[in-house]
Amino acid sequence: MSIAPDQSRSEDSGSEPAGTDSPSLSASVRKGAIWVVATNLLLRMANVLLTAIVARILSPHDFGVFAVALTAYAIVSSIGELGVSACLMRADLDIDSLAPTVATVSVLSCAILAGVMAALASPIAAALGSAAAVGPIRVMSLAVLLTGVFAVPNSQMMRDFKQDKIFLANAVGFVPSTMVLIALAESGGGAMAFAWSMVARQFITGCVLIAAAPRYYWPGLARRALAVIFTFGLPLAGANFVSYILLNVDYAFVGHLLGPTELGIYVLAFTVASWPYGVLGAVINNLSTPAFSRVKQDPALLKSAMATALRGVSLIVLPMCAMTAALAQPIVLTVYGAKWATSANVLVILSLYGAVSMVCLLFANMLTSLGRTKFLLLLQLIWIGSLIPAMALGVHKDGIVGAAYAHVAVIIPIVLPSYLLALRRATGVRFMVLAKAVLPALLASSAAALAARGVASQLNSPLPQLIAGLATGGVIYVICAGRQLTAVLGRGRAAERVLGVYSTAARRLGLTSNGWAKRFVRYSGAGAAEATEDVGLVNGSILTGHGAQPDVNRFEEPTVPVGPAPADRDEARESQAVALLEHNLADQEHLLGPDHPRTLASRANLAYAYGQVGWLEKAIPIYERTFADWRRLLGPDHPRTLRTSNYLASAYREAGRLAEAIPLYERTLAARRRLLGPDHPSTLRSSNYLASAYRDTGRLVEAIPLYEGTLAGWQRLLGPDDPVSLRASN
């Protein structure tokens, strides 16, 4: 079984990432991720405790029987709602027009498949090697039906990053389902205890999601919606079906060839190896599709988001898997007892597989968010086509240990490279960018695992081995990777202090700083760009000598609208800077083409430079062309289009062409109010620009209400004593 799938407060600091109508995509992703991680940590810890209790009540045979039922459920439910509910998680699709049709298709398809599963329970159980699994399979068919009933509210929550509501639903469902499990297990229910517990939990959780959903969609049917959801959903359902077959092909081979007792031992090892998936799998599955679909129109931002996501996943998953492999024996003996000791050898191997499979899960969600579900289906077919013969050979040669080796032998040399090639073709991302994202976590995790294994080997009792190993490995990992972990996942002053400690320690040890603290400052704090965006804006102007110089190899834009040149101008330096930007633009147009985002950004930088030195007659045509290009490529409401509109309007205003500036300011303000709300910083800045333009033309009756509204907005947002609010009051 596998693990499935305001820089400064200037105009251009806009916190909205490219490709999204949300005020802050990365803030939403970060908040959602925190909730998902918190949810899964709590529930995972509770499940570990619960499994440890039940494992001492039930036998490996009971675990094996339930694994057979779970295998049947996983395969059937993977195609239960035909993949259509995933459409609702995509931010680029209209949920109101699709949801009623998705609800109808989900319920009908799941009801049909649940009936088939119940009717064929006996031959399914026999094929999987356990006739005793007939009853649990029939009970689990109810869970298939519930998957369709609750598909729409679940997707609504994921789409809107409402992981706090999902946490509430899971927490409410956990308690009664746990009571059912323990009560039935103690009364001799065996595998049926797991089955009924799972159905109870799914029903209660789904009811809470329906109650918490912002809107309830009644079933309906629309022909246009059918075309959309089936075009996207059917290939995804096919990929899921193939995925869940390969996820459970090991269960099928082990159960059929070795019997339910060996299967139960293998299931326990796989359960422990799946702990990282339990912590982070829901984060990836719940957040990747809505997040990456919001930035997919911006190639540079998409690649940056991919590297950031891979770095974050690696920093969490790799140490967990490495420590599990290093401490497999004490983990099994301490948590589950001596009768499960033989699962430790399997766990060592499956831990390596678990780490790689989590990376593949992230890559699969990236492809899904890009709409490349046919790619995904092809990759799953390659995976299962390679795994089936490898699994048959592995189980035949070395039992459950051979099954574990089969997973590793397929996923590392075949599956992972296939995903990388598919992503390269879909996005153009370079392999070295992704490799550098993983390397720090890989090295730190390896060091931590070696240290943990070395310390544990000096002790004799499982519990001291586990405690000492975890403590030693944890300290080594924090020393090696704590700075990277804080820089990628941390925000705010506390994280800055942590990074400061690392930098101080490095200096005292005679080590050089690798720039993580500086990188963190660039990406965090009140004035920083969002974490998903690795394409920050130019801080200051090279023409005045203030701030950072723009790197001609980075995708950058000017921070402020065009304005008068400073009094302390250095004309020779200005001429050199303009020449550099002109040369850079020519290179970008030659190498990348006139419509590449980097070319458009270089063109905007040049227009800004022209404006800074007073060459408005050169700046305005370039701004006009850049605005037209962004509008054509990304649409009128894209954040980059709106920012360039303000640049052009500011250039018109500086040139005295207020009749052309004011309509642009008006359209930009209206769009930002509609997309971001009246109190978003970018909306308030647009309101201030329009008010100033009205004032310049003597339209004070229109300017004064805008100034008043801007002041009230800043006061609500930042408080009356903030410098921005005070400036607005003047």
N, C-alpha and C positions, 0 to 999 in steps of 0.2 A: 504494500500500500504506500502511496506517495502522499506528499503534502500539497493539495490542490490550491488548483487555483481558485518722509518727505526729506529724500536727501535733506537739504535745507528747506525752509518753508517757502520756497519759491515756486513759481508756477509749475516747473517741470519736475518737481519732486513727486508728482502724483503717485500715490501709493497703490493705484490700481495696476496690477500686473497686466502685461500684454495678453490680449485674448480673453479677457473676462469682464463682465459687467459688475463684478463684486468690488466693493471698496478695497478689500485686501484679501486676495486669494490665499497667500501664504499664512496670514493670520488665521483664516478659517481652517486651513489644512492643519496648522499647528494646534489649534484648539481642539479640532476633531481628533487629531492623533493622540493628544493628551488624554482625552476622554476614552478613546478606544484602548489605549495602553492601560489606563487605570482600570477600566472594565475587565480587560482580559487578565491583568495581573491578579486582581481580586478573585475573579471567577476561576482562574487557573489554579491559584493557591487553594481555593476551596475544593476544586475538583481533585487536586492531588491528594488532599487530606481525605476526601470522600473515597477516592479509589483505593487509598491505602487501607481504609477501614473495610471496604467491601472485599478487597483482595484477601483479607484474612478470614472472611466469612465464606466466600465462594472459592471454587477450585479453578485451576487452569482450564479444565474441561468446560465449565460454565462460561468462562471468558471466550473460549473458542466458539461455542455455540452462538453467543451473541455477536461475535465478529462475523459469522456467516450471515446473520440477519442484517447486520450493519452494512455488509458488502452489497447485498441485494438492494437495500434502501439507497445507498450512495449512488449506485449505477442508475437506478430508475429515477431518482430525484434529480439527477444531473440534467435530464432532458424533460423533467416534469412540466415546467412552464415554457418549454421550447426556447429558452434564452431570451424571451421578449422583455422580461422585467428589467434587464440590464439597460435597455434603451432609456428608461426613465432616469437612470443615474447620469446620463450624458447631459452636460449643461448646454450643449449646442442644439438640443432637440426640445420641442415644446411639450411639456408634460401634460398640459390641459387637453391637448388634442389627441394624445396617445394613451393616457391612463385608462379611460373606460374600455378601450379595445384590449389593452394589455390585461386588465382584470378579467375580461371574458375568456380570453385565450388561456390565461393561466389556470383558472378554475376548471375549465372544461378539459384541458389536456391532463392536468394532474388527477382529476377524478377518473378519467379513462385509464390512465396508467396505474393508479392505485387499485382499481378493480382487477386489472390484469395481474398485478403483483400478488394480490390475495388469492386469486383463482389458481395461479401457477406456483403457489408456495411450496407444494410438495416436490415437484420436479426441480425447482430452483435449489431447495435444500439438499436434495440428493446429488445434484451436479457439483455443489460446493463442499460435499464431503460430510454433511451432518444432518441426518434425518430428524434429529431433535430440534432443528431450527425452524420447523414449519410454523409452530405457534408464534414465535417472535417475529417471523417474516410477515405474517398476517397482521400482527399488531403494528409493525412498522409501516405497513401500507397506509395506515391512518395518518402517519407523519408526512407521507407523500402528498396526500390530499391537502393537509394544512399548509404545505409549501405554496400551493397555488392560491389558497384563500388569503394568505398574508403577504403575497408577493409585492403588491403595489405599495402598501404603507411602509414596508421595509425599504423599498427603493426610494421612496420619498425622503425618508430620514437620511439615507446615505447621500442622496443628491444635495441636500441642504446642510450637510455636515452636522446633523443633529445627533451626534454620538452620545450626548448626555441623556437624550430620550431612549436611545438604544440601551444604554447602561441601566437606566431605570427598569426597562422592560425585562432585561436579562436578570437583574437582581430580584425582581418580583417573581419571575418564573423559577428561579433557582431553589428557593426555600421549599415550596410544596413538592417539587419534583424530587428533591433530595429525600424528603419524608417518605414519598412513595417508594423510592429505591431501597432505602434501608429497611422499611417495613416488609417489603416483599422478599428482600434477600434473607432476612432473619427467619421468615416463615417458610423458607425453602422454595422460593419462586425461581431461583436460578437465573437463567438468561432472560426470562420474562420480566424480571425486576428491572433490568436495564431498558427493555423495550417500552414498558408502560411509563417509566420515568421520563424517557425521551419524549413520548407523545404528550404527557402532561406539561412538560416544560415548554414545548413548542406551542401548545394551545394557549397557555397563560401569557407567554411572551408576545404572541401575535395579537391577543386581545388588548394588551397594554399599548402596543404600537398603533393599533387602530384608534384607540382613545386619544393618543398623543399626536396623531397626524394632523397637520394644519388643515387638511381638507379630505373629505371622504369622496372617492370616485365610485359611482355606481357602475356596474357592468354595462357596456355598450358595444357598438360595432360600427366602424367607419372604414370604408374601402381604402382611402388614402393612408390611414393609419396602419392597416394590415400590410400594405406594401412596404412601409418604412420599417415596422417592427420585424417582419419576416426577413427582409433583406439583411438586417443587422443581426437578428436573433437566431435564425436557423443555423448559420455557420457557427455562431457561438455555442449553440446547443450541441451541435455536432462535435465541436472541440471539447466541450464539457463532457459529453458522453464518452468520447475516446479517452479523455483525461481521467475520468473516474473508473474506466475499465483498467487503465494502466495503474491508477492509484490503488486498485484492489486486486490486481492480477496476482500479486504475491499471496494475498489471503486465499485466493482461489487455489493456487498451486499447493500451498502449504496445507490447507484444509483437506483438499482432495487426496494428496499423496501421503501426508503424514498424520492426518487425523486432528480432531478438535483440541486435544491436550497440547500437542506441539504448537498448534495455531494459537492457543491461549497464551503460551509463553512468548511467542513471537509478537502477539498483539501488545503485551505489556511493554516489551522493548520498544516497539514502535510508538506506543503512547508516550513513553518518556522522551524518546527522540523528537517527538512532536511538540514538546514544551515551547520551543522558540516560535513555532507556528501559532500556538495558542496565545502567546503574548503579542506577536506582531502580525500574524496572518490576517486578522480582521482589519488592522490598520491598512494594510496593503489592499485588500479586497474592497474595503468600504470607501477609501479615500482616493485611490489611484485614478479610477475612471473619471470621477467628477473633476479632480485636480488637473490631470494631464489634458483632458478635453478642453479645458479653459485656456491653455497656453499653446495648443498645437498649431495655431495659425502663425506663431512667431518662432521661426526655426532656432534662432539663437537662444531665446528664453527656454524653449523646450529642451534643448540639449543641456542647458545649465540645470534645469529642474530634474532631468534624468540623473545627472551626476550627483546632485545633492541628495536625491532620494536613495540612490544606491549607496552613497557614503553613510547616510543615516541608518539604513537597514543593516549594513555590514557591521557598523559599530555596536549594534545591539545583538544581532543574531550570531555572529562568529564567536564571541566569547562564551555565549551560552552553550553552543555546540562543542566548542573546544573543551570546556570544563566538564561537560557531560561525558565526553569520550575519556577524559583523563580520570574521572572519578566514577566510572560506570559501576564497578563492583560495590563500593560503599553506598552508592545511591540506592541500588536495588535492595541490598541487604537491610539497610536502615529503614527505608520507606515501606517496603512490601514484604519483607521476611525471607527466610532461607529457602522456602519452597519455590521461589522464583529466581534462584541464583543463576540458573543456566541462561537466563535472558541477558545477563551482563555482557557476554561475549558478542551477542548480536547487537546490543546497544552501542558498543564502541564503533562498529562499522556504520550503523544507521545514523549516528551523529554526524559523520562526514556527509552522508547523503542528505540529511536534513538541512545542513548549511547551504549546500549548492541548490537544493530544491527551493529554498526561500528566495534566492536570487532569481531563479527561473520564474517563480511566482510573480515577482515584481516585474520582470520583463514581459510576462504574459499579460499583465494588467496594462502595461504601457501600450502593447499592441492593440488591446481591446479599446482603450481610450482613443486611439488613433483611427478606429474603425477598421483595423486590419484583421478581422476575424477569420478571413480565409487563410491568411498566413498562419494564424494560431491553429486552425484545424490541421493544416499541413504539418506543422511542427508536432502536434499531438500524434498524428499518424506515424511520423518518423519515430517518435518516442516508443509507442506501443509496439510498432513493428520490430524494434530492436530489443525491447524488454521481454517479450513473450519467450523467444528462444533462449535468451540469457537466463530467465527465471527458471525455465524447465531444466536447463542444464545445471544451474546452481543448486536447486532443490534436490535434484537427483544425485549430485556429487557430494553435497555437504549439508543437507537438511536446511534448517532455518538460518544457519550461518551462511550457507551458499546463497540463500535468497537475498540476504543483506548485501553480499558481495555483488550479486547481479545488478542491484540498483546502482551501486557506485560505478560499476564497469560500463553502464549505459549513460548515466547522466553526465559524467565528467567529460569523456572524450566525444560524445555524440550530441547530447541534448543541449548542453550549455553553448557549445560553438554554434549550433543551429540557431538558437535564440539571438546570439550576437550578430550573426549574419543577417537575420531578419530585421533586427533593429537598425543595423547599418543601412540596409536597403530602404527602410521606411523613413528614417530620419537623417541619415548621413552622419550620425554620431561616430566619432573615432574610437577605436578599441582602447587606445592608450588613455583616453580621458576616463573611461570606465575603470580601467585597470588601476589608475592612480587613485580613484575614489575608494577602491577596496583595499589597497595595499596597507595603509596604516592599521586598520582593524585586523588584517590577516597576521601581520607581524606581532602586534601586541597580544592577540589571542593565542598564538603559538607559544610565545614566551610565558604567558600566564598558565597555559596547560602543562608545559614542562615543569614549571615550578610547583604546581599543585600535585602533579604526579610524583615528583621527587619527595615532597614532604609527606604525602600520604603513605608512600612505601616504607617510611620509617616507623610507622605505627601498626598495631596489630588489630585493634577493634574497629569495626566499620564506622561507628558514630564519630569517634575522634578523627579517623581518617577523613571523613566527609567535612567536618568542621574545620580542621587544620588546612585541608586542601582548598576549600572554598575561600578561607581567609587569605591564604598565601597567594592564590591565583588572583583574587580580587584586588589585592594591594598592587601586585605586579601590573595588572591591566590598567588600574587607575594611574599608576606612574607612567606607563607607556602611552596610553590612549586617552587619558582623562581630558587633556587639553583639546584634542580633536573632538571628543564627544561633547564637551561644553561649547565649543565654537559652532558646531553644527546644530545641536539641539537646544542649547541654552539661549536665553534672552534676558535682557535687563541688567541691573547693576550687580545682582548676585553673581551672574555668570561672568561679568567683567572682573569682579574681584577674584573669582576662581582662576581666570586666565592670568591675572596679575600675579597670583601666587606661583603659577607655573613659570612665568617669565622670570620672576625673582630667583626661584630655585635654579633655573637653567643658568642664569648669570653667575650665581655663587658656585655652581659646579664647573664653570668654565665652558658651558655650552652656548652655542649661538642660538638666538631666537629664530624660529622658522616662519615667523610672520603670522602665526595663528591669531595672536591677540589683535594685531592690526586688522586682519581679515574680519575678526569678530566685530570690531568697532565699525568697520565699513558696512557690515550687514545688520547690526543691531542698534538699539537705542531709538529715541523718538524721531530722529531725523534720518534714519537709515533706510536704504531700499529694502524691499521685502526679501526674505531668505530664499525664496524660490527664484529670485532674479539675480543673475550673475552678470548683469549688463548695466551697471550703475551709470549715473549721469556725471558729467564733468563738474567737479567741485571748484568753481571759480573759473577764471579765464587766463589763458596763456598770454593774453595781450596785456594784462595789467600786472602780471607777475604774482598774482594771489592764487592760492589753491593749487590743486594738482594739475599737471599738464595732461592733456588727453593722450592716451595711448593709441596710436594709429592702427593698432591691431585689435582694438576692442570696439564693441558696438556701443557708441556713446552719443549723447545728445546734449545740447546746451542746457544750463540750469535755469537761466532767466531769460525773459523776453529781451529783444534788442532794445538798447537804450543809448544814451549819450556816452561818448568816450570819456574816460577819466581825465582829470586835469593834468596828472603827472604822467602823461603818455610818453612812451619810449618808441619813437617812430621807427627806428631801425629794427628794434625787436618785433614791432608789430608787422613790419614788412616780411621779416623772416618767418613769423608764425603763419601769416596768410599764405606765403609761398609753400610752406610745408603742408598746409591743409589742401591747397590746390593740387599739389603733387599727390597727396594721399587720395583725394577724390578721383583723380585720373587713374591711379593704380586700381582702385576699387572697381571703377567702371570697366576697366579692361579685364580684370581677373574674375570678377563676380557678376558683372552685368549691371545694367542701370536700375533694375528693380529689386536687387538683393537688399535685405534690411540694413546690412552694414554700409552699402553704398548710399542709401537714403539717409542714414545717420551721418555719414561723412558730409553729405551735401548740406544737411542742416547745420552741422558744425561750421562749414565754410560760410554759409549765409550769416550765421551769428557773428563770425569774425569780421566779415564785411561791415556789419552793422556797428560793431564795436569801434572800428576805425572811421566810421562816418560815411562809408560807401553804400548808402541806402539804395542808390540806383542799381547796384550790383546785387545787393542782398535780397531785394523784393522779388525779382524774377526767380531766384533760386528757391525762396520760400514758397512761391506760388507753385512751382513745379513739384516740390517735395510734398506740399499739401495735396495736390491733385493725385500724386502717385500713391500716397498712403490711403487716400479716400478710395481710389480704384482697387487697391490690393486688399485692404482690410475692412472697408466699409466706413460710412460716415460716423458711426458711434464708437469706433475703436479708440482706446486711450491715446495711442500715438497720433491718430488723425486729429483728435481734439486738441492735443498739445501743440501740434504743428499749426492748427488753426489759430491758436492764441499767439504763436510766434508771428505769423503773417499779419494778424490784426495789429500787433504791437509795432511791427515795422511800418504798416500803413499809418498808424497814429503818429509815429515819430516823424514820418515824412509829411505830415499834415493832411493825409488823405483819410479824414475821419468818416466821410460818407461811405468808404469801403471798409473801414475798420469796424464800425459799429454793427453792421449786420453779422459779421463773423463772430464778434463778441456775444451777440444775442443768441446766435445758434449754438455756440459752445456752452453758454450758461444753461440754455434750455435742455440740452442733451445731458449735461452733468446733473442737473436737478432730477431728470427722469431716471438716469442710470444709477446715480450715487446717493441721491437724497439732498435736501437743502443744507445740511450741516456738515457735509464732507469738506475737508480742507480745500480740495480742488474746486468744488462748487463755490465756496466762499471767496477764493481768489478770483475766479471768473466773474463773480458778482462785483468785486471791487474794481476790476479792470473796466467792466462796462460802465460802472458809476463814474469812473474817472473820465472815460470817453464822453459820456453825457455832459459832465461838468465842463469839459473843454469846448463843447459846442453850445454852452449856455442853457442846456436842458436840465436846469436844476430841479424842476418839479419831478423829473424821472430819476435824477441822480440821488436825491436825498433819501427816498425810501430804500434804495439799494444800499446806500451807506449804512442806514439804520439797521437793515436786515443783516448786513455783513457783521456789524458790531455785535448784534445780539447773538448771531451764530457763533462767533469766536468766544464770546463770554460763556455761552452754554457748553462749548466744546472744551475750552481751556481754563475758564475762570476769568473773573474781571481783572485780576492783577497780573495776568500773563503779559509779557512784552508785546505779543502780537495783538492782544485785545486792547492794550493801551495805545498802540500805534493806530489801530482802527478807530479808536475814539477821537483821534486828532484829525 
